[in-house]
């Protein structure tokens, strides 16, 4: 079994703080952060050789990435998943 160190990343500063109330801009911004999620999780999945079978849903993959390590997940903070929380802080 090989070990892989994953750095902890704070995406909070990435969230656009200047967008207030404009639903279209917020949605565009959210999609940008979801694209970061996609690139990051695909890289890790390839690195760890995860999901060779296509029967794993996107929701199941995201749950694995954000679940606590004590629950078998990777405990990652993904900016698209946590966009609303980061925007509110």
C-alpha positions in Angstrom: 0.0 0.0 0.0 1.4 3.4 -0.9 0.8 6.6 1.0 -0.1 10.0 -0.5 0.1 13.2 1.4 -2.7 15.7 0.5 -2.1 19.3 1.6 -4.9 21.1 3.4 -6.0 24.1 1.3 -8.0 27.1 2.3 -10.2 28.2 -0.6 -11.9 30.9 1.4 -9.9 33.8 -0.1 -10.9 32.5 -3.6 -14.6 33.1 -3.1 -15.6 36.4 -4.7 -16.6 38.6 -1.9 -17.6 41.6 -4.0 -20.6 39.8 -5.6 -23.7 40.7 -3.6 -27.3 39.8 -4.6 -26.7 39.3 -8.3 -28.0 35.7 -8.8 -26.5 35.3 -12.3 -23.0 36.4 -11.1 -23.2 34.1 -8.1 -24.1 31.2 -10.2 -21.3 31.9 -12.6 -18.9 32.1 -9.7 -20.2 28.9 -8.2 -19.7 27.1 -11.5 -16.0 28.2 -11.6 -15.5 26.7 -8.2 -17.3 23.6 -9.1 -14.8 23.3 -12.1 -12.0 23.5 -9.5 -13.7 20.6 -7.6 -13.9 18.6 -10.8 -10.2 19.1 -11.8 -9.0 18.4 -8.3 -11.1 15.3 -7.6 -10.3 13.8 -11.0 -6.6 14.3 -10.4 -6.8 12.6 -7.1 -9.0 9.8 -8.4 -6.5 9.1 -11.2 -3.6 9.3 -8.7 -5.2 6.8 -6.4 -6.6 4.7 -9.2 -10.1 5.1 -7.9 -13.4 4.3 -9.7 -12.3 2.2 -12.6 -15.9 1.2 -12.9 -18.5 3.8 -14.1 -21.2 2.8 -11.6 -20.1 5.3 -9.0 -22.2 8.4 -9.1 -20.8 12.0 -8.9 -22.6 12.4 -5.5 -20.9 9.3 -4.1 -17.5 10.5 -5.3 -18.0 14.0 -3.7 -19.2 12.3 -0.5 -16.0 10.3 -0.4 -13.8 13.3 -0.9 -15.5 15.5 1.7 -16.2 12.9 4.4 -14.0 12.9 7.5 -11.0 10.6 7.4 -12.4 8.8 10.5 -15.4 7.8 8.2 -13.2 6.6 5.4 -13.1 9.8 3.4 -10.4 12.2 2.4 -11.7 15.2 4.4 -11.2 17.7 1.6 -12.6 21.2 1.5 -13.9 21.6 -2.1 -14.8 25.2 -3.0 -17.8 24.3 -5.2 -19.3 22.1 -2.5 -18.8 24.6 0.2 -19.4 27.7 -1.9 -22.4 28.9 0.0 -20.7 28.4 3.4 -17.5 30.2 2.3 -19.6 33.0 0.7 -21.5 33.5 4.0 -18.4 33.9 6.1 
